[in-house]
Amino acid sequence: MPVDIELYKNILKETSEKGARMVAVSKTKPASDILELYHAGQKDFGENYVQELAAKQQQMPPDIRWHFIGHLQSNKVKHIASFVHLIHSVDNIRLLKEIDKQAAKNNRIIDCLLQVYIATEETKYGLSEKELEEIIADITKNPGDYQHICIRGVMGMASFTADTTLIRKEMKYLKELYSRYAGIHTPGCRFSVLSMGMSADYKIAIEEGSNLVRIGSLLFGKREYAV
Ligand SMILES: *Cc1c(COP(=O)(O)O)cnc(C)c1O
């Protein structure tokens, strides 16, 4: 299906005027769709599956910044470590240590976001407030163990619901956690990314302080299979 470039430009204008970066979520979508947006100027793309991402990265222009936004298993980090731009979905210490190890092997520093569980649904991944606190405490206490990662901020997904009051409440909570840790940083690594908002709720997310929205179906149309 052709991508609506006018719509893309309108959303880009809207989000960038409000200070938010936009990641185009291209999971399940073909290379041709990605290239249409790429040629319209989009450089940031988000994917959920390691194999799909690794395959697309090989075929696509090298200046695309690939964001990994799905659930990541430690044993798969090695497949994306050489090129991934930002991993949004770090939800445990073991995974973070594996990212550090694979980044070291590739002689790079990998930017990461800590994914926080903010929804009321049981199906979403992420750290609790307490786990977030523990993971940040560990990084702060043992910086030597994390020389090849940089924690850039937090990511969250609000409940999938028409109840905008609930969405807003969950987003306010993530913003509060983000602000709590906005002071932490290791040299050369700024904690400055609040990744929240998708097709259905990006407007609310920006109102609540998001500076990175992840938009899929609004740009590319409905996905063939649910994820
Ligand atoms: C699929 C996905 C998106 C994009 O969802 P849309 O509703 O299609 O915009 C954003 N973030 C994550 C983590 C996703 O898995």
The ligand as an SDF file (V2000), in Angstrom:
LIG
                    3D

 15 15  0  0  0  0  0  0  0  0999 V2000
    3.8460   -1.2420   17.3560 C   0  0  0  0  0  0  0  0  0  0  0  0
    4.3940   -0.2790   18.3510 C   0  0  0  0  0  0  0  0  0  0  0  0
    4.2360    1.1100   18.1920 C   0  0  0  0  0  0  0  0  0  0  0  0
    3.4290    1.7280   17.0780 C   0  0  0  0  0  0  0  0  0  0  0  0
    2.0880    1.4520   17.2550 O   0  0  0  0  0  0  0  0  0  0  0  0
    0.9450    2.1770   16.3610 P   0  0  0  0  0  0  0  0  0  0  0  0
   -0.2600    2.1050   17.2110 O   0  0  0  0  0  0  0  0  0  0  0  0
    0.8390    1.4010   15.1100 O   0  0  0  0  0  0  0  0  0  0  0  0
    1.4060    3.5600   16.1280 O   0  0  0  0  0  0  0  0  0  0  0  0
    4.8400    1.9390   19.1140 C   0  0  0  0  0  0  0  0  0  0  0  0
    5.5530    1.4520   20.1460 N   0  0  0  0  0  0  0  0  0  0  0  0
    5.7260    0.1290   20.3400 C   0  0  0  0  0  0  0  0  0  0  0  0
    6.5260   -0.3250   21.4920 C   0  0  0  0  0  0  0  0  0  0  0  0
    5.1500   -0.7750   19.4590 C   0  0  0  0  0  0  0  0  0  0  0  0
    5.3070   -2.0860   19.6770 O   0  0  0  0  0  0  0  0  0  0  0  0
  1  2  1  0
  2  3  1  0
  2 14  2  0
  3  4  1  0
  3 10  2  0
  4  5  1  0
  5  6  1  0
  6  7  2  0
  6  8  1  0
  6  9  1  0
 10 11  1  0
 11 12  2  0
 12 13  1  0
 12 14  1  0
 14 15  1  0
M  END
$$$$
